[in-house]
Amino acid sequence: MKTVLKVMLVLLGLPTAAIALFFVWASAGTTAEQTYADVVDYGMEAAAPKDSYTIVSYNIGYLSGLANNTTTRPEQSFFDANQQQAISALASVTPDIVGFQEIDIAARRSYDINQVEAIAQALGMSAGAIAINWDKNYLPFPYWPPAAHFGKILSGQAILSRYPIENNRRVVLERVAKPFFYNAFYLDRLAQVSEIRLGDRVIIVISVHLEAFEETTRVNQTQFVRQLAEDYAKTYPVIVMGDFNSAINRPTFVTATGETYGEQQFSIKEMLASEQLAPVLPVAEWPTEVVAEGGNNTATFPSDEPAYKLDYLFYTPSTIEVVETQVMTSAAQASDHLPLMMRFRLK
């Protein structure tokens, strides 16, 4: 009887041990954490200072188009075509600074193309700064079928510039209150802070990708980002940009995996409470009702029929003058988001 019990314990223990080992291996990173906020020199001469500058914020959705985070895994040619579409759209405005969210550096889901480097070279950018927020040996998402799993992933945010990036910080924001096994695989939500020299002036560019699914956490993250920007604004011109995952006309939304979430506090309003920061697009022009079929020219998501404004640019009016702004519909469906552009002058 004792022998049978021992055999049963061994048989039960082996799968448990295997699952534990897989968990430890899969949730571990593929690269050293000290490289998570690297600044890269692309070997191009920095541009000369000028009267006005162009900045773009773009949740590029790892170039997966409307297939972002679904169980569909398109062919590599699909990603290649989306990359060319994104590059063409960006090149049309000759950006001086571009802030990306959801951009892959080495990920199975996007065929291990370093999207940051590829776009930097295509646009002739001289410098880049990265902020890694997802580094896993194996990511078992989407959960089913296993063939759709992302697998190895090294992804995050990036800021490209034609001007020197003198410093780059990766600030990890509040995490959602979830079980340890969930957070072991969940991405870090970040505020990427880059100091960029434009001639004899330094500006602070803060790029964010905030919590999508849990509102209380997103509100706290937004409040933190606002305070962070306001602290920098005491000394520098500041631009805050990115995917805030909040829209004042989106009380509920359904994810690609069918989960339903809602907004009650509309966390983007936390940014509007700032006395130092202003949205590049006046609030009066934001979509305030559910948008009818055909989209809205100030909305950024989804890219095929834009209905919601999830992506924003905020700036310090005391030190920055807005010259022009637009949602770049020319990016089409390279991502499920559309880029947002601002041309500005320093005061």
VMD Tcl script that draws the C-alpha trace (Angstrom):
set ca {
  {0.00 0.00 0.00}
  {2.83 2.38 0.90}
  {4.49 1.62 -2.41}
  {1.29 2.45 -4.32}
  {0.97 5.74 -2.43}
  {4.58 6.62 -3.23}
  {4.01 5.92 -6.91}
  {0.85 8.02 -6.91}
  {2.65 10.90 -5.20}
  {5.45 10.73 -7.75}
  {2.97 10.64 -10.63}
  {1.12 13.64 -9.21}
  {4.31 15.49 -8.31}
  {5.99 15.24 -11.69}
  {3.33 17.24 -13.60}
  {3.22 19.81 -10.81}
  {6.99 20.19 -10.90}
  {6.93 20.44 -14.69}
  {4.29 23.19 -14.56}
  {6.30 25.05 -11.91}
  {9.49 24.83 -13.96}
  {7.68 26.00 -17.09}
  {6.18 28.93 -15.17}
  {9.59 30.03 -13.87}
  {11.23 29.70 -17.29}
  {8.41 31.22 -19.34}
  {7.92 34.26 -17.11}
  {11.64 35.04 -17.03}
  {13.11 37.67 -19.33}
  {15.25 37.19 -22.42}
  {17.56 40.16 -21.92}
  {19.33 42.01 -19.10}
  {17.20 44.54 -17.21}
  {20.01 47.12 -17.32}
  {19.33 47.42 -21.07}
  {15.60 48.15 -20.62}
  {16.06 51.92 -21.02}
  {18.93 52.07 -23.52}
  {19.66 55.06 -25.72}
  {20.81 54.07 -29.23}
  {22.92 56.07 -31.68}
  {21.91 55.22 -35.26}
  {24.99 56.84 -36.78}
  {23.17 59.76 -38.41}
  {24.23 63.37 -37.86}
  {21.84 65.25 -35.59}
  {19.63 67.81 -37.33}
  {20.21 71.54 -36.96}
  {17.87 73.59 -34.74}
  {14.98 75.26 -36.55}
  {11.93 77.42 -36.05}
  {9.39 74.64 -35.51}
  {9.43 70.91 -34.80}
  {7.10 68.00 -35.50}
  {6.30 65.29 -32.97}
  {4.13 62.19 -33.47}
  {2.58 59.81 -30.97}
  {1.75 56.37 -32.37}
  {0.50 53.19 -30.74}
  {1.80 51.07 -33.57}
  {0.25 47.85 -32.24}
  {3.38 45.88 -33.24}
  {2.24 46.45 -36.87}
  {-0.49 43.83 -36.49}
  {-3.23 46.09 -37.83}
  {-6.74 45.15 -36.76}
  {-5.48 41.69 -35.77}
  {-3.87 43.21 -32.65}
  {-4.15 40.83 -29.66}
  {-6.49 38.45 -31.46}
  {-5.97 34.75 -32.13}
  {-5.15 35.55 -35.76}
  {-1.45 35.37 -36.63}
  {-0.92 36.94 -40.05}
  {1.91 36.02 -42.39}
  {5.17 37.96 -42.25}
  {4.27 39.69 -45.52}
  {1.32 41.30 -43.69}
  {3.69 42.84 -41.11}
  {6.10 43.93 -43.84}
  {3.31 45.72 -45.70}
  {2.10 47.43 -42.51}
  {5.65 48.53 -41.72}
  {5.94 50.19 -45.12}
  {2.53 51.82 -44.65}
  {3.55 53.22 -41.27}
  {6.91 54.45 -42.57}
  {5.27 56.13 -45.55}
  {2.73 57.93 -43.35}
  {5.39 59.11 -40.90}
  {7.75 60.20 -43.67}
  {5.02 62.41 -45.12}
  {5.25 64.75 -42.11}
  {9.06 64.47 -41.65}
  {8.86 64.02 -37.88}
  {11.62 65.30 -35.61}
  {10.43 63.11 -32.71}
  {8.23 60.01 -32.72}
  {6.95 58.24 -29.61}
  {5.81 54.65 -30.14}
  {3.79 52.38 -27.91}
  {3.41 48.61 -28.45}
  {6.48 48.32 -30.65}
  {8.37 45.03 -30.92}
  {12.14 44.62 -30.70}
  {12.44 40.83 -30.83}
  {9.14 38.98 -30.73}
  {7.89 35.77 -32.30}
  {4.48 37.34 -32.92}
  {6.04 39.85 -35.38}
  {8.66 37.50 -36.83}
  {11.56 38.83 -34.72}
  {11.91 42.07 -36.66}
  {13.41 44.94 -34.66}
  {10.68 47.42 -35.56}
  {12.36 50.31 -33.71}
  {15.58 49.98 -35.68}
  {13.84 49.37 -39.00}
  {11.69 52.49 -38.70}
  {14.57 54.62 -37.36}
  {16.72 53.72 -40.35}
  {13.91 54.25 -42.86}
  {13.16 57.71 -41.46}
  {16.81 58.70 -41.02}
  {16.51 59.29 -37.27}
  {19.78 59.88 -35.46}
  {18.87 58.61 -31.99}
  {16.47 56.29 -30.26}
  {15.51 55.47 -26.70}
  {13.67 52.33 -25.65}
  {11.59 51.39 -22.62}
  {10.97 47.65 -22.42}
  {7.66 46.68 -20.85}
  {7.25 43.04 -21.94}
  {10.17 40.61 -21.75}
  {9.22 36.93 -21.50}
  {10.68 33.65 -22.71}
  {7.19 32.43 -23.51}
  {3.93 34.36 -23.34}
  {0.86 32.05 -23.35}
  {-1.46 34.69 -24.79}
  {-3.98 34.68 -26.42}
  {-4.91 31.77 -24.20}
  {-6.46 29.51 -26.83}
  {-5.55 27.93 -29.14}
  {-1.90 27.32 -28.12}
  {-0.84 27.86 -31.74}
  {-1.83 31.53 -31.30}
  {0.45 32.07 -28.29}
  {2.81 35.02 -28.69}
  {5.72 32.94 -27.38}
  {9.00 34.80 -26.90}
  {8.49 38.54 -26.62}
  {10.67 41.62 -26.17}
  {8.48 44.66 -26.67}
  {7.72 48.08 -25.26}
  {7.89 51.76 -26.05}
  {10.40 53.80 -28.02}
  {11.19 57.42 -28.78}
  {13.03 58.25 -32.01}
  {14.60 61.66 -32.57}
  {16.59 63.65 -35.11}
  {18.13 65.43 -32.13}
  {20.31 64.17 -29.26}
  {18.55 62.21 -26.52}
  {20.55 63.15 -23.45}
  {18.76 60.98 -20.92}
  {16.07 58.31 -20.88}
  {14.11 56.98 -17.90}
  {11.78 54.01 -17.65}
  {9.22 54.62 -14.89}
  {7.12 51.57 -13.99}
  {3.59 52.59 -13.04}
  {1.19 51.03 -10.52}
  {0.30 47.44 -11.29}
  {-3.19 45.97 -11.28}
  {-4.25 44.02 -8.19}
  {-4.22 40.55 -9.74}
  {-2.90 37.13 -8.66}
  {0.87 36.63 -8.91}
  {0.58 34.27 -11.87}
  {-1.31 36.95 -13.85}
  {1.17 39.72 -13.09}
  {4.08 37.38 -13.80}
  {3.11 37.49 -17.48}
  {1.41 40.90 -17.69}
  {3.23 43.83 -19.25}
  {4.61 46.72 -17.22}
  {2.69 49.94 -17.78}
  {5.26 52.68 -18.25}
  {5.99 56.35 -18.42}
  {9.04 56.74 -20.66}
  {10.82 60.04 -19.98}
  {13.35 61.33 -22.52}
  {15.37 64.53 -22.37}
  {15.90 65.79 -25.92}
  {18.19 68.69 -26.87}
  {16.81 71.04 -29.50}
  {19.72 73.42 -30.05}
  {20.30 75.33 -26.81}
  {17.03 74.10 -25.25}
  {16.14 70.78 -23.63}
  {12.58 69.48 -23.72}
  {11.06 66.62 -21.76}
  {9.03 64.09 -23.73}
  {6.95 61.66 -21.68}
  {5.43 58.73 -23.56}
  {2.86 56.49 -21.86}
  {0.80 53.37 -22.43}
  {-1.65 53.16 -19.53}
  {-3.73 50.32 -18.10}
  {-6.49 49.23 -20.46}
  {-8.78 47.05 -18.35}
  {-8.86 48.14 -14.70}
  {-10.13 51.67 -14.19}
  {-8.96 52.41 -10.64}
  {-5.40 51.51 -11.57}
  {-5.61 53.62 -14.74}
  {-6.88 56.64 -12.77}
  {-3.96 56.29 -10.34}
  {-1.50 55.95 -13.22}
  {-2.91 59.04 -14.92}
  {-2.64 61.08 -11.72}
  {0.98 59.98 -11.33}
  {1.83 60.90 -14.93}
  {0.24 64.33 -14.54}
  {2.25 65.00 -11.37}
  {5.43 63.75 -13.05}
  {4.88 66.10 -16.00}
  {4.03 69.04 -13.75}
  {7.24 68.52 -11.77}
  {9.32 68.62 -14.97}
  {7.34 71.65 -16.19}
  {8.85 73.72 -13.38}
  {12.13 73.62 -15.31}
  {11.53 72.43 -18.89}
  {9.09 72.57 -21.78}
  {7.13 69.31 -21.51}
  {5.16 67.15 -23.96}
  {3.16 64.17 -22.69}
  {1.90 61.76 -25.29}
  {0.66 58.25 -25.78}
  {-2.18 55.80 -25.39}
  {-4.12 56.74 -22.24}
  {-6.73 54.01 -22.87}
  {-9.53 56.40 -21.93}
  {-12.17 58.15 -24.03}
  {-14.87 60.46 -22.75}
  {-17.38 58.92 -25.19}
  {-16.65 55.27 -24.36}
  {-18.56 54.15 -21.24}
  {-18.12 50.47 -22.16}
  {-15.92 48.54 -24.55}
  {-15.33 44.96 -25.60}
  {-11.81 43.61 -26.01}
  {-10.57 41.47 -28.89}
  {-10.98 38.43 -26.62}
  {-14.63 39.28 -25.85}
  {-14.26 40.74 -22.34}
  {-16.37 43.79 -21.50}
  {-15.02 46.73 -19.50}
  {-16.41 50.13 -18.61}
  {-15.37 53.64 -17.61}
  {-17.10 55.56 -14.86}
  {-14.40 58.07 -13.89}
  {-13.01 58.63 -17.42}
  {-9.41 58.75 -16.32}
  {-8.29 61.12 -19.10}
  {-10.09 63.88 -17.17}
  {-7.26 63.66 -14.63}
  {-4.97 65.21 -17.25}
  {-7.49 67.96 -17.91}
  {-7.31 68.93 -14.22}
  {-3.75 70.18 -14.71}
  {-3.11 73.92 -14.66}
  {0.30 73.48 -16.36}
  {-0.69 71.15 -19.22}
  {-3.14 71.55 -22.09}
  {-4.35 69.09 -24.74}
  {-3.08 69.84 -28.24}
  {-6.62 69.31 -29.49}
  {-9.15 71.40 -27.53}
  {-11.65 69.35 -25.52}
  {-14.49 70.92 -27.48}
  {-13.26 69.02 -30.54}
  {-13.06 65.61 -28.83}
  {-15.76 63.06 -29.72}
  {-18.29 63.33 -26.86}
  {-20.91 60.89 -28.11}
  {-20.76 57.44 -29.66}
  {-19.58 58.07 -33.20}
  {-21.76 56.98 -36.08}
  {-20.55 54.70 -38.86}
  {-17.77 56.30 -40.86}
  {-15.67 57.55 -37.97}
  {-14.61 60.90 -36.57}
  {-11.63 62.95 -37.78}
  {-10.39 63.63 -34.24}
  {-10.68 60.02 -33.00}
  {-7.74 57.61 -33.11}
  {-9.29 54.17 -32.54}
  {-10.10 51.84 -34.22}
  {-8.15 52.82 -37.29}
  {-10.67 51.57 -39.85}
  {-13.61 53.60 -38.49}
  {-12.27 55.89 -35.76}
  {-14.84 56.33 -33.01}
  {-12.83 56.96 -29.82}
  {-9.99 59.24 -28.86}
  {-7.58 57.07 -26.86}
  {-4.34 58.77 -27.94}
  {-3.38 62.24 -26.76}
  {-0.73 64.95 -26.84}
  {-0.48 67.37 -23.93}
  {1.98 70.27 -23.73}
  {3.00 73.21 -21.53}
  {1.44 76.36 -23.05}
  {3.82 78.59 -21.05}
  {6.82 77.24 -23.01}
  {5.36 75.68 -26.17}
  {3.22 77.12 -28.98}
  {1.14 74.74 -31.12}
  {1.39 75.44 -34.85}
  {-0.60 72.53 -36.26}
  {-2.11 69.21 -35.24}
  {-3.78 66.32 -37.04}
  {-4.79 62.69 -36.75}
  {-2.78 60.92 -39.45}
  {-5.33 58.85 -41.34}
  {-2.69 58.08 -43.99}
  {-1.34 55.39 -41.64}
  {-4.52 53.43 -42.50}
  {-4.66 50.05 -40.76}
  {-0.96 49.50 -40.13}
  {-2.08 49.51 -36.48}
  {-5.47 49.46 -34.80}
  {-4.65 53.04 -33.67}
  {-3.97 56.13 -35.78}
  {-0.97 58.39 -35.10}
  {-1.42 61.89 -33.70}
  {0.87 64.71 -34.91}
  {1.74 68.14 -33.51}
  {3.97 70.84 -35.00}
  {5.19 73.26 -32.36}
  {7.53 76.12 -31.52}
  {9.43 76.72 -28.31}
  {8.68 80.04 -26.63}
}
mol new
graphics top color blue
foreach p $ca { graphics top sphere $p radius 0.5 }
foreach p [lrange $ca 0 end-1] q [lrange $ca 1 end] { graphics top cylinder $p $q radius 0.2 }
display resetview
